[in-house]
Amino acid sequence: MTVDEALIDAVAANARITLTEKERIKFLQDFKDILDAFSTIADAPAAENPAIHPEPVRDVVRQDTPTPCLSQDDALRNTQHKKGGYFKGPKVAR
Amino acid sequence: MSVTNSVGDYVAQVRKGGVDILEDCRHALESARRINTRHHFLNTIADERFIAEARSVSDAAKKGRTGRLAGVALSVKDCLCVKDVETTAGSAILRGYHPLFDATAVERAVKEGAMVIGKTAQDEFGFGGFSVNVGKGFERPTNPIDASRSCGGSSGGAAGLTRAATFPHLAIAESTGGSIVCPAAFCGVVGICPTYGRVSRYGLIDYANSLDKIGTMATTVQDAALLLEVISGHDKNDSTSSPRTMEPLDAAASIEGLRVGIIKEAFGQGVDAAVAHAVKEGASQLEASGATLTNVSLPNVAKYGVACYYIIAMCEASTNLAKYCGMRYGAHGALGPQFNDYFSQVRTQHFGDEAKRRLMLGTFARMAGWREAYYVRALKVRAALIEEYQRAFKNVDVLLSPTMPMVAPTFDEIAKLSPLQNYMADILTVGPNLAGLPHASVPVGNVKNLPVGLQLIANHFDEKTLIRAAGGLQ
């Protein structure tokens, strides 16, 4: 694996982060150091099945019956961008 | 004003009717403000809510109705939702967010008469072990014993306020990789992190879903255990919360016959000799009270724990942070740019450096081509490390180690650490967190006038034994 500026740019784009040139240089070195240290897990003992949770968790689903829920006003109370009872988002098409 | 800040004693006084809760409430607010001016333990002081709850508890007490936490000030780590009180998880991207509900843990404590005094400072989203990675525009909390030093993290504000409070106080904290026991050790208080699933995570702003645990802090084991009893239990709003009931916790129970395993690797290279000595003295204290000590080796936890933990934590964090996009709550921007540019603009402006670093590393480790080598591999290694702990628990009841390899470092010392060196400081705490095991830090003396924490780890859902052992140190 090559950790280079192209990789940093691709990851930043996926993470929806814009990096300054200074941050690119810093994160590139951090990535190299950290991934080098973390690559030791390739040598670690591993179970056949991954532990998604530390203890087995049983899926629980509730009955499919209507119960009181958040009102439209409450759902919109923390946003600055709303219109006609809906969230207003940025443009999707240019 | 009451003369005690022991929670148990104070609640007993409230029950006898010998306390003016409203007067004590005003004293607590003044004291909290004064402490906060110097140490910045609270991101928000919830004056209005605190006074309203004090009135309600006072009225109920006059009618003979008192809960188990009646009249006790409760601080809540800023990553737990508290209704109508700004809740940010220490991040600028959540500035202005006022939840519409209380987290289940908060709701349960309030139902027993606790009163929310404020939201405690933390590393942004819990991303740190020294509370220096606070979000943009937040104050860095300092150690209550020496303000030139860290109070630990990420629940640093919770531990600092627990140590400094001059009023009856309990703290709800949260741990992903050691964020309860680390600051408890650095501030010289008791921190308990329960088994994964013991306390509902409903209303917790996630860092890493499979690792996050809500726990407690207090100045005594019994008080921290009392709060844990109150907030534990199944919750229909969190499908990962366990239906298993918890046995009553008794810090005064005898430890005669308790089998204590001393983790060999936790006293080796990288651990301050004076800290190791203080912790061994603590172990001797347990032995003198009837416990038996044996040496236990956990080589794989020691060797691979940090890497395994950080890969999983960062992967989960990177998905959890995806929802912060400046639309529905928290920080917003002007809706000019196209949607991807808008999201990037808001996130870039408001996330701090460590949040960006973990977000990017986690995004990388889940990307096609690397997912199997990092994320999936780490999950399989975690399963093997849990097996290593389970083998140890066939022969011992609790495991013992220092909580942290050093006493609270100065901010100058922390500034010299690389990100990787920061992560390595968690070497003694990531193991039980990765495995979801209940663990606690108890103060066991001082080194250069700074507190040392002794860490105890019990098997899954055996908080009863954990508290029994911890009580043996007090």
Interface residues (C-beta under 8 A of the other chain):
Chain A: M1 L7 I8 V11 A12 N14 A15 R16 I17 T18 L19 E23 F27 D30 F31 D33 I34 L35 A37 F38 T40 I41 A42 A44 P45 A46 A47 E48 N49 P50 A51 I52 H53 P54 E55 V57 D59 V60 R62 L70 D74 R77 N78 T79 Q80 H81 F87 K88 G89 P90 K91 V92 A93 R94
Chain B: G96 Y97 H98 L100 T195 Y196 G197 S210 L211 K236 S239 T240 S242 N300 K303 Y304 A307 C308 Y310 I311 S318 A322 C325 M327 R328 Y329 G330 H332 L335 G336 P337 Q338 F339 N340 D341 Y342 F343 S344 Q345 R347 T348 F351 D353 K356 R357 L359 M360 L361 T363 F364 M367 W370 A373 Y374 V376 R377 A378 L379 K380 V381 R382 A383 A384 I386 E387 S418 P419 L420 Y423 L434 A435 G436 L437 H460
